Amino acid sequence: MTGTFKANNPYNTFLLLVYGLLLKLPVFLHPTIPVPQQTDGFLFKALLTKLSSIGNSVPVIYSFISFILLYTQAVTFNKLANDQRLMQKPNYLAAMAYLLITSLFKEWNVLSAPLIVNTLLIWVWANMSGLYNNKNARSALFNIGIIIGLSTFFYFPSIAFAILIIVGLTVTRPFKPAEWLIALLGIITPYYFLLAYIFLTDKWKGYKLPGFSVGFPVFYKSNWALAAIIIVLFATVIGLFYIQQNFRRQLIQTRKSWNLVFLYFLVAVFIPFINTAHSFQYWILCAVPLSAFVGSAFLYPTKKWFPLLLHWLMVAFVIAFSYFVQ
């Protein structure tokens, strides 16, 4: 499989669909009805309310939506990673890694607010990476800010990704106060329209903005989940080693993009610590940058048996965990 997805073949998009369906078949066989959490935004809760009429009788609809989101996120991030030349040559390994990593944890295949936010954050990362030579940076920054603001309507703690804008501007562009202010205005804009709507419809009473609190998150619920975390961390360390080995050979733009991936990962790791409701599903925000690291572990090793062994070990773990444990 790793050999197949190493090639930048357009047919791999279809093969990736088949690959994802096979990995996530248990999700369709045993669908889970999502339950909104306190930190989930009103847009996500409204979505669940709209889906509840059909979802309660046909719960597989939630699995279908989750799979569509995961698959499109995998393909989109992979294309953007290739556009930014994160790896030595264009390939489909980041997409393969994303579907594989998310299959290791049951919670990451359930429709959730962070899963939806992942789609928005992939777009944010790509546009932040493109700021280096963007002649219309102010417009791009305003749009990025709006997307960050909208993401909080699905999952409020994602406001922490404003850090991605702050540090990202420091990494990609010279300091210009006007650009920072425009990005801030972009984040505030969705709240301006939300508050205007609440005021005009006289819905002030009883309305509460979602909050967050610092706490110790849930890392795993079983030894199987702990083993899966160890496998992912091992693959990540291998990938980071090869990324570091090739870092100085890459273009400045590519290095800046990698720096934003690392920052993306750090913010995603931090977010579960500011949840009022703790669930392992919130760690899915780490899956996007992890897929870039693990994809590198599949690409760079000179010994062909190593990525094959690593891949099939992870696949075997997914099968065992999905069919024989749960």
C-alpha positions, -999 to +999 in steps of 0.1 A: +000+000+000+027+025+009+043+018-025+010+025-043+004+058-024+039+070-029+031+077-065+012+109-075-013+090-095-048+106-099-063+071-096-050+070-060-079+093-051-103+064-058-080+038-043-079+060-012-117+059-010-117+021-011-089+020+014-108+043+038-141+023+034-123-009+043-106+006+073-137+022+086-162-005+078-169-011+116-180+025+118-209+017+095-216-017+111-218-001+146-229+035+142-227+059+171-252+087+177-233+118+187-240+137+219-234+174+221-209+186+248-208+218+268-180+233+248-197+225+214-210+256+196-245+264+187-240+256+150-230+220+159-259+216+183-283+230+156-269+205+131-275+176+155-310+188+161-317+189+124-303+154+119-320+139+150-353+132+132-336+109+107-306+100+128-325+083+156-341+059+131-312+056+107-281+062+129-258+051+100-263+086+086-239+099+112-213+074+101-217+084+065-213+121+073-182+114+095-166+093+067-173+120+041-156+146+063-126+123+071-121+114+034-124+149+021-101+162+048-075+136+039-076+144+002-077+181+008-048+182+032-028+159+010-033+182-020-023+213+000+007+195+014+018+186-021+012+222-032+034+234-004+060+207-012+062+195+023+077+162+011+104+153-013+079+145-041+041+146-045+023+116-031-008+104-013+009+093+019-004+121+041-040+112+031-033+075+037-018+083+071-048+105+080-073+078+073-051+052+091-045+073+122-081+082+126-091+045+123-070+037+154-094+054+178-132+049+178-139+084+191-122+099+160-148+083+137-178+098+155-194+130+142-182+157+165-176+194+165-138+191+164-141+168+134-160+195+115-135+222+127-107+202+112-120+210+077-118+247+085-084+245+101-069+227+071-080+257+050-065+281+076-032+263+076-030+264+038-037+301+036-013+309+064+014+290+045+006+310+014+011+344+031+049+343+024+045+356-011+008+367-011+005+402-025-031+405-012-022+394+024-047+417+042-076+402+024-063+367+031-058+375+068-093+389+072-107+357+056-085+336+079-097+355+109-134+350+099-128+312+095-113+311+130-142+330+144-167+307+126-149+276+139-157+287+174-194+285+165-189+248+161-163+242+189-155+272+211-120+262+223-108+263+187-104+301+194-069+290+206-060+286+169-058+324+169-023+317+181-016+301+147-023+335+132-002+354+156+029+332+155+023+324+118+025+361+109+058+363+128+071+333+109+059+342+074+059+380+072+076+411+085+058+428+114+030+451+102+006+462+129-022+468+103-021+431+093-024+419+129-053+443+134-071+430+102-067+394+114-082+404+148-111+421+130-117+390+110-121+369+142-144+394+158-166+399+127-187+366+131-194+376+167-205+411+156-231+396+133-241+370+159-247+397+186-265+419+161-289+390+153-294+383+190-301+420+197-325+424+167-345+392+176-345+401+213-329+368+224-306+382+250-324+364+279-311+329+284-283+332+258-249+319+270-217+320+251-198+286+255-169+287+279-139+267+287-119+257+318-084+244+324-083+207+333-066+174+328-079+158+296-087+121+289-057+105+271-070+070+268-097+047+282-081+012+277-048-005+272-056-009+235-060+029+232-027+034+250-010+009+226-025+028+196-011+061+210+024+045+214+023+032+178+013+067+165+040+084+186+066+059+174+057+066+137+057+104+145+092+103+160+104+084+129+088+109+106+102+139+126+137+124+123+135+123+085+119+157+083+148+171+103+172+153+080+157+169+049+148+203+065+179+223+054+176+210+018+141+225+014+131+259+001+125+287+026+088+287+018+086+249+025+104+253+058+080+280+068+051+257+060+066+230+081+070+254+110+033+262+107+026+224+108+046+221+140+027+251+155-006+236+144+003+204+163+013+223+195-020+243+195-040+211+188-023+193+217-031+223+240-068+225+232-080+194+252-066+210+283-091+239+281-123+218+278-150+218+304-160+183+291-132+159+286-134+133+258-107+116+237-126+128+205-111+163+211-077+150+203-087+145+167-075+181+161-040+166+163-046+142+134-040+166+106-004+175+115+003+139+127-006+127+092+021+149+078+047+134+102+036+098+098+034+103+060+071+113+061+078+081+080+063+061+052+082+080+025+118+086+035+132+053+049+156+037+024+148+002+036+115-006+019+105-032+045+103-006+073+073+015+060+056-017+049+060-033+083+049-001+100+018+003+078+006-033+081+012-032+119-011-003+122-037-019+098-035-051+119-041-031+150-071-014+135-086-048+125-079-064+159-093-034+178-124-030+157-135-066+153-121-085+183-120-060+212-150-037+209 
